Amino acid sequence: MADVPTRQPPDRLVPAESLATRRKPRFADESEDYARAREALLTDEIKLRRHLEAVAERRRHLPDGPLITHDYRFLDGNGEEVGLAEMFGRHDTLITYFWMFAPERPRPCPMCTNFLGPLEANAADIGQRAALAVLGRSPVERQIGFARERGWRDLRFYQTLDDDYAMDVGGLDPVRRTESPALVVYRKDRERKVRLFWMGELSGVMSDPGQDTHCAPDPAPLWAMLDLTPGGRGSDWYPKLVY
């Protein structure tokens, strides 16, 4: 296992502009315009990396979140009734994703499906550090059936037994009955009580003009990869279940 570098206070870090000058182009015949623009962008990328690290550090040191006092009930893959506390297993941290797969939907949300695909690929690794659960309103056997269709093996699915959980995390509009995804992280405190640690709260009312709502950093690899391309995410393209 590689040694973890010692974190330096921000005022002791080498300026991003100086680090960017250490860039070594890998391809010959790079124009001066490209070199200048790339070095300037690299400076911003270093600053962004540092900002993301600082935000993650602040997130890790959030004060105790609210106690989860409601006894939310779910069905697991074996048909057993469980609560949030049982989903933790051996861990003190539980990552949950409520996906848009209502009983009346013929198929789950393509965007949620696209998010869960990479999560499945990393589920065994994530499971070394935290518990991971996918929650939905469809019968659990229906969720598992779709998972098998996609070749998913490591994600754990749970069915919400009523709509209290979905409504409380913002996953279900009680009036329009429309669904939204919800990424929520819970932790057990020193008394082994379940508390909210963090949840995605960037909503449509916080989006900038011309942008879809998404977290920062964006946890979806699809968008992170497209952000590296000349065309970016685009404004009218979304993933599908079948191509």
NORBEL-V687226 format. One record per residue. N is the residue number from 0. RES is the residue in one letter. PHI is phi in radians with two decimals (* if undefined). Layout:
n->N res->RES phi->PHI
n->N res->RES phi->PHI
This chain:
n->0 res->M phi->*
n->1 res->A phi->-1.19
n->2 res->D phi->-1.16
n->3 res->V phi->-1.48
n->4 res->P phi->-1.13
n->5 res->T phi->-1.26
n->6 res->R phi->-1.24
n->7 res->Q phi->-1.83
n->8 res->P phi->-1.03
n->9 res->P phi->-0.91
n->10 res->D phi->-1.31
n->11 res->R phi->-1.89
n->12 res->L phi->-1.34
n->13 res->V phi->-1.15
n->14 res->P phi->-0.94
n->15 res->A phi->-1.02
n->16 res->E phi->-1.07
n->17 res->S phi->-1.24
n->18 res->L phi->-1.11
n->19 res->A phi->-1.13
n->20 res->T phi->-1.23
n->21 res->R phi->-1.43
n->22 res->R phi->-1.01
n->23 res->K phi->-2.12
n->24 res->P phi->-1.00
n->25 res->R phi->-1.64
n->26 res->F phi->-2.14
n->27 res->A phi->-1.30
n->28 res->D phi->1.10
n->29 res->E phi->-1.29
n->30 res->S phi->-1.25
n->31 res->E phi->-1.12
n->32 res->D phi->-1.08
n->33 res->Y phi->-1.14
n->34 res->A phi->-1.04
n->35 res->R phi->-1.15
n->36 res->A phi->-1.15
n->37 res->R phi->-1.21
n->38 res->E phi->-1.17
n->39 res->A phi->-1.13
n->40 res->L phi->-1.17
n->41 res->L phi->-1.08
n->42 res->T phi->-1.04
n->43 res->D phi->-1.17
n->44 res->E phi->-1.14
n->45 res->I phi->-1.14
n->46 res->K phi->-1.11
n->47 res->L phi->-1.12
n->48 res->R phi->-1.01
n->49 res->R phi->-1.16
n->50 res->H phi->-1.18
n->51 res->L phi->-1.07
n->52 res->E phi->-1.12
n->53 res->A phi->-1.16
n->54 res->V phi->-1.13
n->55 res->A phi->-1.09
n->56 res->E phi->-1.13
n->57 res->R phi->-1.15
n->58 res->R phi->-1.09
n->59 res->R phi->-1.11
n->60 res->H phi->-1.87
n->61 res->L phi->-1.06
n->62 res->P phi->-1.12
n->63 res->D phi->-0.97
n->64 res->G phi->-1.42
n->65 res->P phi->-1.15
n->66 res->L phi->-1.18
n->67 res->I phi->-1.58
n->68 res->T phi->-1.64
n->69 res->H phi->-1.29
n->70 res->D phi->-1.54
n->71 res->Y phi->-1.14
n->72 res->R phi->-2.10
n->73 res->F phi->-2.42
n->74 res->L phi->-1.90
n->75 res->D phi->-1.56
n->76 res->G phi->-1.13
n->77 res->N phi->-1.68
n->78 res->G phi->1.40
n->79 res->E phi->-1.56
n->80 res->E phi->-1.41
n->81 res->V phi->-2.41
n->82 res->G phi->-1.92
n->83 res->L phi->-1.02
n->84 res->A phi->-1.04
n->85 res->E phi->-1.26
n->86 res->M phi->-1.27
n->87 res->F phi->-1.20
n->88 res->G phi->1.05
n->89 res->R phi->-1.49
n->90 res->H phi->-1.70
n->91 res->D phi->-1.74
n->92 res->T phi->-2.18
n->93 res->L phi->-2.28
n->94 res->I phi->-1.73
n->95 res->T phi->-2.16
n->96 res->Y phi->-2.30
n->97 res->F phi->-1.55
n->98 res->W phi->-1.88
n->99 res->M phi->-1.47
n->100 res->F phi->-2.47
n->101 res->A phi->-1.23
n->102 res->P phi->-0.99
n->103 res->E phi->-1.45
n->104 res->R phi->-1.36
n->105 res->P phi->-1.18
n->106 res->R phi->-2.48
n->107 res->P phi->-1.25
n->108 res->C phi->-1.06
n->109 res->P phi->-1.06
n->110 res->M phi->-1.16
n->111 res->C phi->-1.10
n->112 res->T phi->-1.08
n->113 res->N phi->-1.11
n->114 res->F phi->-1.22
n->115 res->L phi->-1.26
n->116 res->G phi->-1.00
n->117 res->P phi->-1.12
n->118 res->L phi->-1.13
n->119 res->E phi->-1.04
n->120 res->A phi->-1.10
n->121 res->N phi->-1.91
n->122 res->A phi->-1.06
n->123 res->A phi->-1.14
n->124 res->D phi->-1.23
n->125 res->I phi->-1.02
n->126 res->G phi->-1.10
n->127 res->Q phi->-1.36
n->128 res->R phi->-2.04
n->129 res->A phi->-2.75
n->130 res->A phi->-1.39
n->131 res->L phi->-2.38
n->132 res->A phi->-2.44
n->133 res->V phi->-1.90
n->134 res->L phi->-2.02
n->135 res->G phi->-2.63
n->136 res->R phi->-1.53
n->137 res->S phi->-1.28
n->138 res->P phi->-0.90
n->139 res->V phi->-1.06
n->140 res->E phi->-1.16
n->141 res->R phi->-1.23
n->142 res->Q phi->-1.11
n->143 res->I phi->-1.15
n->144 res->G phi->-1.07
n->145 res->F phi->-1.17
n->146 res->A phi->-1.04
n->147 res->R phi->-1.13
n->148 res->E phi->-1.03
n->149 res->R phi->-1.48
n->150 res->G phi->1.46
n->151 res->W phi->-1.41
n->152 res->R phi->-2.17
n->153 res->D phi->-1.82
n->154 res->L phi->-1.34
n->155 res->R phi->-1.86
n->156 res->F phi->-1.91
n->157 res->Y phi->-2.41
n->158 res->Q phi->-1.77
n->159 res->T phi->-1.26
n->160 res->L phi->-1.48
n->161 res->D phi->-2.58
n->162 res->D phi->-1.70
n->163 res->D phi->-1.05
n->164 res->Y phi->-1.09
n->165 res->A phi->-1.00
n->166 res->M phi->-1.23
n->167 res->D phi->-1.18
n->168 res->V phi->-1.63
n->169 res->G phi->1.44
n->170 res->G phi->-1.51
n->171 res->L phi->-2.54
n->172 res->D phi->-1.36
n->173 res->P phi->-1.17
n->174 res->V phi->-1.66
n->175 res->R phi->-1.41
n->176 res->R phi->1.11
n->177 res->T phi->-1.63
n->178 res->E phi->-1.79
n->179 res->S phi->-2.46
n->180 res->P phi->-1.26
n->181 res->A phi->-2.53
n->182 res->L phi->-1.80
n->183 res->V phi->-2.32
n->184 res->V phi->-2.03
n->185 res->Y phi->-2.01
n->186 res->R phi->-2.46
n->187 res->K phi->-1.73
n->188 res->D phi->-1.45
n->189 res->R phi->-1.08
n->190 res->E phi->-1.63
n->191 res->R phi->1.17
n->192 res->K phi->-1.61
n->193 res->V phi->-1.45
n->194 res->R phi->-2.22
n->195 res->L phi->-1.20
n->196 res->F phi->-1.71
n->197 res->W phi->-2.77
n->198 res->M phi->-2.52
n->199 res->G phi->-1.15
n->200 res->E phi->-2.18
n->201 res->L phi->-1.36
n->202 res->S phi->-1.89
n->203 res->G phi->-1.05
n->204 res->V phi->-1.24
n->205 res->M phi->-1.80
n->206 res->S phi->-1.30
n->207 res->D phi->-1.42
n->208 res->P phi->-0.94
n->209 res->G phi->1.41
n->210 res->Q phi->-2.10
n->211 res->D phi->-1.33
n->212 res->T phi->-1.19
n->213 res->H phi->-2.76
n->214 res->C phi->-1.27
n->215 res->A phi->-2.35
n->216 res->P phi->-1.24
n->217 res->D phi->-1.28
n->218 res->P phi->-1.36
n->219 res->A phi->-1.56
n->220 res->P phi->-1.02
n->221 res->L phi->-0.94
n->222 res->W phi->-1.26
n->223 res->A phi->-1.08
n->224 res->M phi->-1.23
n->225 res->L phi->-1.16
n->226 res->D phi->-1.12
n->227 res->L phi->-1.51
n->228 res->T phi->-1.75
n->229 res->P phi->-1.03
n->230 res->G phi->-1.45
n->231 res->G phi->1.10
n->232 res->R phi->-1.32
n->233 res->G phi->1.31
n->234 res->S phi->-2.09
n->235 res->D phi->-2.44
n->236 res->W phi->-2.03
n->237 res->Y phi->-2.45
n->238 res->P phi->-1.18
n->239 res->K phi->-2.10
n->240 res->L phi->-1.32
n->241 res->V phi->-2.42
n->242 res->Y phi->-2.03
